[in-house]
Amino acid sequence: MPYAAGVALMYGTVEEQHYEDPYLHDPRLLDLVGRVRCLPSDEADRVQKEMNLCDLEVVLKSGQRKNFRVEYHRGHWKNPMTDAEVEEKFRSLARRQLAAAQTDDLLRRLWALESLPQAGSLIAMTRV
């Protein structure tokens, strides 16, 4: 959690490449990660069927505190992604494993999944 929070604070997003070199050995990032503390709040620590809460408090060098709260992350059923967001996320994750044309073909089939005669053909389309 501290690493993901540090990456998000430094780069504004957390993506697959942030878990590889050179990020894993970046002294500035690791210094920030070393200053991140993750503590569950009483509210967030409760186990509930629909609980999906993130409270974030950032304390700046000046001592100023900034608070952020996300009750339902993007992609949660109460905060769903648009089709365009789902497609962009899929493309970003597939980009290093599949050629662009292969990804396009796979996405076309996935968007029409209900009309696909055999789901096994999807597996064949993911061969690297």
C-alpha positions as CSV (number, residue, x, y, z in Angstrom):
1,M,0.0,0.0,0.0
2,P,2.7,2.6,0.8
3,Y,4.4,1.9,-2.6
4,A,1.1,2.3,-4.5
5,A,0.3,5.4,-2.6
6,G,3.8,6.8,-3.3
7,V,3.5,6.0,-7.0
8,A,0.1,7.7,-7.2
9,L,1.3,10.8,-5.4
10,M,4.4,11.1,-7.6
11,Y,3.0,10.1,-11.0
12,G,-0.7,10.7,-10.6
13,T,-1.5,7.1,-11.6
14,V,-0.5,3.5,-10.8
15,E,0.3,1.4,-13.8
16,E,1.9,-1.9,-14.6
17,Q,5.3,-0.4,-15.4
18,H,5.5,1.2,-12.0
19,Y,6.3,-2.3,-10.6
20,E,9.4,-2.7,-12.7
21,D,12.8,-1.0,-13.2
22,P,13.6,1.9,-13.1
23,Y,10.7,2.7,-10.7
24,L,11.5,0.0,-8.2
25,H,15.0,1.6,-7.7
26,D,14.1,5.2,-8.1
27,P,15.6,6.9,-4.9
28,R,13.2,9.8,-5.0
29,L,10.2,7.4,-5.2
30,L,11.6,5.1,-2.5
31,D,12.2,8.1,-0.2
32,L,8.6,9.1,-0.6
33,V,7.4,5.6,-0.1
34,G,9.4,5.4,3.1
35,R,7.4,8.4,4.4
36,V,4.0,6.9,3.6
37,R,2.1,5.4,6.5
38,C,-1.1,3.3,5.9
39,L,-3.4,3.0,8.8
40,P,-7.0,1.7,8.7
41,S,-9.6,4.0,10.1
42,D,-12.3,2.6,12.3
43,E,-14.8,3.1,9.4
44,A,-12.6,1.6,6.7
45,D,-11.6,-1.3,9.0
46,R,-15.2,-2.5,9.3
47,V,-16.1,-5.5,7.3
48,Q,-19.4,-4.9,5.4
49,K,-20.9,-6.4,2.3
50,E,-20.6,-3.1,0.4
51,M,-17.7,-1.4,2.1
52,N,-15.2,-0.1,-0.4
53,L,-13.8,3.0,1.2
54,C,-10.5,4.8,0.9
55,D,-9.6,7.8,3.1
56,L,-6.3,9.5,2.3
57,E,-4.7,12.2,4.3
58,V,-1.5,13.8,2.9
59,V,0.6,15.8,5.3
60,L,2.8,18.2,3.3
61,K,6.3,19.4,4.4
62,S,4.7,22.6,5.6
63,G,2.5,20.6,8.0
64,Q,-0.6,21.4,5.9
65,R,-3.0,18.4,5.7
66,K,-5.0,17.5,2.7
67,N,-7.8,14.9,2.9
68,F,-9.3,12.9,0.1
69,R,-12.1,10.3,0.2
70,V,-13.1,7.8,-2.3
71,E,-16.1,5.7,-1.4
72,Y,-16.3,3.6,-4.5
73,H,-13.2,3.3,-6.8
74,R,-13.6,3.6,-10.5
75,G,-14.8,0.3,-11.8
76,H,-16.8,-0.6,-8.7
77,W,-20.4,-1.4,-9.6
78,K,-21.6,1.8,-7.8
79,N,-19.0,3.8,-9.9
80,P,-18.8,1.9,-13.2
81,M,-16.3,2.6,-15.9
82,T,-17.5,3.7,-19.3
83,D,-17.0,1.3,-22.2
84,A,-14.2,3.6,-23.4
85,E,-12.5,3.4,-20.0
86,V,-12.8,-0.4,-19.9
87,E,-11.3,-0.6,-23.4
88,E,-8.4,1.8,-22.6
89,K,-7.6,-0.2,-19.4
90,F,-7.6,-3.4,-21.4
91,R,-5.4,-1.9,-24.1
92,S,-2.9,-0.6,-21.6
93,L,-2.6,-4.0,-19.9
94,A,-2.5,-6.0,-23.2
95,R,-0.1,-3.6,-25.0
96,R,3.1,-5.4,-23.9
97,Q,1.8,-8.9,-24.6
98,L,-0.2,-8.5,-27.8
99,A,0.3,-6.8,-31.1
100,A,-2.1,-3.8,-31.7
101,A,-4.0,-5.7,-34.5
102,Q,-4.3,-8.7,-32.2
103,T,-5.7,-6.5,-29.4
104,D,-8.2,-4.9,-31.8
105,D,-9.4,-8.3,-33.0
106,L,-9.7,-9.6,-29.4
107,L,-11.6,-6.5,-28.3
108,R,-14.0,-6.7,-31.2
109,R,-14.8,-10.3,-30.2
110,L,-15.1,-9.5,-26.5
111,W,-17.6,-6.6,-27.2
112,A,-19.7,-9.2,-29.1
113,L,-19.2,-12.0,-26.7
114,E,-22.9,-12.9,-26.5
115,S,-22.8,-13.8,-30.2
116,L,-19.6,-15.8,-30.1
117,P,-20.3,-19.5,-30.9
118,Q,-17.3,-20.8,-28.9
119,A,-15.6,-19.0,-26.1
120,G,-12.5,-21.1,-26.6
121,S,-11.6,-19.0,-29.7
122,L,-10.9,-16.2,-27.3
123,I,-8.1,-18.2,-25.7
124,A,-6.5,-18.8,-29.1
125,M,-6.6,-15.1,-29.8
126,T,-4.4,-14.4,-26.8
127,R,-1.5,-16.5,-27.9
128,V,1.7,-14.4,-27.8
